[in-house]
């Protein structure tokens, strides 16, 4: 079953409401927005397409968690200003997203003009998927385009409810997300590898359940590796172990062995005497020599090299989660080494999950070297788990 795409929605010269995801870390200051604008850049193709169709483009997004009330620090105007720079085209920043004043300003829009509505989550009706709020948004436009993949796993008024009131379709960003990740899951070139990292095994249980029978190789790094190492009988110092996931980790390793899946755990790790960006001591040790009361912070150089070499034999790589505490520069080298190795592969499909993995790839300047870098953290996880995403399910079939 395929969902209606933008090319099959009659948008020419119409008022088009586009749900985008401009939820970027604005709390770090507006001056650094340009450093975290992947989500803005990712939706430019849809906006350009609509401008070419002489549409009146109405963009809507949330920002942060204002809890249904106005929070001055979470206004979208600075993001709209950055979008205007990227587009080379004016963007009118509105002070609300519904109401008579908004409707009047939208009515004034001419063909090829763009307005950005104020933060949707200033209204409680957004997250409650309130029909009245969805209808108020719908009244501004003649059709709706869903181009915010990062929130497709949320059944909110602007992601799901609104499709009851307007002709709707996927935007080019959402279409690309669905096609690229769907292909990696359903018809990957083999050998297929999953590179899993991040903090918790529990975050990736359903992904592993959905992928395991399809894999040729499984690599485990990051905080996840701590629980797997403990499940293998290694001491893991003071690092957090998910005790309730040890049996699951053992089951994954047993199933991998039965299915002849190449299973890769760290052989060496970077450990620190304290958990922090600048601990008194840190060093690299074999996995069977982690000191008591020390913390595992990253995969070691030998492991990063081994992972990188083994990945060269794969034709499709699904990567979700850093190899260590990447946000601390002292413990970013494992992620950096593996990311550069993946980026250098030729003829390989590389699909990078959103969230912290995408942020790492963006920070390393490797976005263009990957086949696809998802804009959605939670949404990409749920997609890889094989779950239905409400913001996509609500769209009409093609």
N, C-alpha and C positions, 0 to 999 in steps of 0.2 A: 504494500500500500504506500503510495507516494502522495505527498502533500503539495498543494498548489504552490507554484513558484511565482516569483515576481513577473517573469516574462508572460505568464498566463493570467495576469490581473490587469484589467483595463484601468490605467492610472492617468492617461494623457490629459493634461490641463486640469486635473482634479486636485482637491485638497486631500493630501495623504498624511495620515497620522502614522509615524514610524516609532515603534518602541525600540530604543537603543539602550545600550548599557554603558553609561558614562560614570559608573561607580568607581572612581579612582581615589587613591589615598590623599585627598585634599588636605587632610589634617597636618600633612608635612609642610604645608605652605603653598600658596598659589604659584610661587616662583619655581617650584619643582614639578609642576604639572607636565611640562614638556618631557620630563624624564619617565613619566608613567602614562603615556598617551596611546599605548597599543590598542586599547579598546576604541578610542576615537578613530585612529587610522583604519582599524578593521572595518568600520562601517562606511568609510568614504565611498567605496564602489556603489553601494545602494543609493547614497545621497546624490552622487554624480548621475546615476541612471535616472533618478526622478527629476533632476534639474534638466536633463536632456529632453524629458517628456513634458517640459513646461509646467510641472506640478507646483503647487503651493505646498511646501514641505513643512510639516509640523512634527518636531522631534520631542519625545518625552522619555524621561529616565528617572530613576531614583538616585540618591547619593547618601550613603551612610545609613544610620538607623535613628532618625529623628523621633520615632515613636508616635507618629500621627500629629505632630505639632511643628510649628515653624521654629527652626534652629538657624540663626543667622549665618553661622559658620558653615552650614551645609547648603547654602544657595548655589545654584548651578551656573550663575553668570560667569565666574572665572573659567569654567569648563567651556562654556559657549564661546568665550573670547579666544580660547586656544583652538577650538574647532574652526572658528573663522580664519585664523592664521593658516591652519592646515588646508582648508578649502580654497583660500584666496577669494573668499566670498563672504559678504556680510551675514551675520546671524543675529536676529533680534531676540534678546533675552527677556522673557516675560516674568512678571512678579507673582504669578500663580499659574495653576494648570487647569482650573475650571472656573466657571462664573461668568457673569455678563461682561466684565471688562476684558477678560481673555477672549471671549467670543467676538467682541467688537474688534479687537486687535487682529484676530485671525481673519475676520471678514475683510480687513484692509490689505491683507497680503496679496501681492500680484504674482503672476506666473514667474517661476524661477526664484522666488523669495523663500527665506527660511526663518522659522521661529522655533525657539527652544522653550518649551514649557518649564515652569518651576518644578522643583523636586516633588515627585509624585507622593512620596512618603510623608510629606507635610500633612497629608489627609489620611485618616485612619481607614477610610474606605478602600484604599489601594491594597494593603496587605490582607484586608478582610474579604477581598473579592466581592465588594458590595455592588450589586447590580445598578443602583442609582448612580454611584460614582462612575462605573463603567459607561453608563449611558451618557453621563455628562461629558466624558472624554470623547465618546463616539459622535456626539452632536457637533463637534468641531470639524469633522472631516467627512469625506465621502467614501474612503476606503482605508484599510489598515494593513500595515506591513510589520511583521515580527522580525526584527533584526537584532535581538538581544539574546544571543544564545546563553549567556551566563545566568539568565534568570528563567530559562525555559523549564527548570525543575520546580518553579514556584507557580501555584495557581492563584495569581493575583488579578486585580481588575484589569490592569494594562497588559497582562500576558495571556490570560485565558478568557476572562469574562467578556472583554470587549469584542471578541469574535462573534458573539451572539447578535451584534448590532451593526456590523459593517462587513462588506465583502473583504476578505482577508487572504494573505499569502505570506510565505517565507520571504525574507530579504535575502540578498546575495550572501551575506555573512552566515546566516543560519543554514542556508542551502549548502554552503561549502563545508560547514561543520558536520552536518548530517552525512554528506556524501563521503568526506574524507575518513571520518571515524567509522562510518558504516562499512566502507570498503575494507578498512583494517580489521574489522571484526568478522565480516561475512565472506570476503573473498581475498584474503591477503596473499601476497606472493610469499612463498615459504623458502627458507625457514623463517618462522614467526617467533619474535622474542618479546617478552614483557620485562621492562626494567622498572622495578617498584622500589620506592623509597618513601621519604616523609616520616612523620613521627610515629604513627600507630598502625599496627596490623588491623585493628578493628575498623579503620577507615577504608581498608582495601579488601575486606573479606569477600564481599559480593563480586568485586572485580575479579579476584582470583578464582572464585567459583565459576564465574561466567567464562573466563579465558582458559583455564587450566587444560581442558581437554583439547584445545586448539593449538597449544604452544609447542614449540620445539626447544625453546630455552626460556628459563625464568631466572632473573637476576634480582637479588634482594639487597638493598643498602639502606642507609638512613637509620632512623630510630626503629623501623621495622626489623632490621637485622638483629637488634639486641634480643628481641623475643625469640627469633629463630635460632640464634646462637645459644641462648639458654636452653631451648628445646633440644638442642644437640648435646647438651651437657656441659657447655662452657660456662665459666664464671664470668659475669659481666659487670663486676664492680658495683658502683652506686647508680648505674643507669637504670632508668625505669623499665621494668619488665611487665608486660601484660600477662599476669599469671593466668587469667581466665582464657587466654588465647594460646597457651602452650600446646594443648591437645590439637587445636586447629593447625598450628604450625607443623607439628609432627605429622598430621594427616596429609598436609600439602606435600611435605617431603617424601612421604611414603608413596603417595599417588604419582608424584613426579618420577620416582624410581621405577614404579610398575609400568608407566607409560614411556619410559626411556626418554624423558624430558631432561635436557641439560639443566641441572640445578646449580646456581652459582651463589655462594655466600662469601662474605669477606674472609680473607686469610690473614689480613693484618688490619689494624685499626689505629686511628689517632685518638689518644686518650688524654684527659686533662685532670689535674688535681682539684679543679672546681668547675662548676658549670657556669661559664661566662665568656665574654669576648676576649678577656685578657687574664687568664688564670695564671697563678704563680709558676706552674710547670705544665708542660705538655710534651708528649713524645709518641712515636709510632712503635707499636708492639705487635707480636703475633697474637692471634685471637685466643690462644691458650695461656697468655701471660698478662691479662688485664689486671692491674693492681686493685686490691680491695679499696673501696671508697673513692676510686677514680671514675670518671665519666667517659663513655665512648662518644666521640664528637664527630667522627668522619671515617670513611673508609681510608685505608692506608694507600700509599703510592703503588705498592705491588698489586693490591686488589684493583685499583683503578686501571692499572695497565692490563691486568688479566681480563677484566670486564671489557675494556676497549678492544682487545685482541679478539675475544670470543664474539663480540658483536659484529666484527667484520664478516663473519660467515653468514649473517642473517640478511634477509631481503626486506623484511618488514619489522619495524621496531615501534612498540607502544611504550612510551615513557611517562610515568606518573610518580613524581616525588624526588626531591634532591637526595644525594648520597650522604649528606651530613648536614650540620647546622650551617647552611650556606650563608645565612644572613650575617654570620660572624666571619669576617674575612680570613681569620686565622684557620677556620675549619671549612673553607670553601673549595679547597684544592681537589678533592675527590669528585665533586660535582663538575668543576671546571674541566678536569681531565676527560671525564666521560662525555660531557657535552661537546667538547671540541672534537673528540673522536667520532661521535655520531654525526656532527656537522660535516666532517670530512669524507664521509662515505659517499660513494658514487653509485647511482642506480638502485638506491635503497629508499623505501618509503618510511619516513620518520614522522610519527604522530605524537605530539607532545601534549599531555594533559594541561589544563589551565592551572590557576592558583599559583603556588610558590614555584612550581616547575617552569611555568611560562615566565614568571618574573625573573628567574635565574637565567633563562635563555635570553630574555630581553636585555638584562644587565650585561651579559657577556657579548652582546652584539651579534648573536647567532640566529636571529629570527628568520632571516632570508635563506639560511642554509638548511632549514628544516622544511619538510614537505608541508606540514601543517602544525601550527601552534594554536591550541584551543584558547578561546577567550573566556571559557567558563571553568571554574574550579569544581564546585559541587555538581554543576550540570554535566561536565565531562565525565566525572566519576559515575554519576547515575546512568549516563549513556553507555559507558563501558560495562556497567553492571547488567545491561540489557533491560533496564527499566523504562517505562513509558514516561515521557516528559510532558507535563500538562500544557506547557506553552506551545508545544508542537502538536500534541494530540488534538488541541482545540481548533487547529486550522483545518479548512476543508480539504478533502481529497481532490487530487487533480483529475 
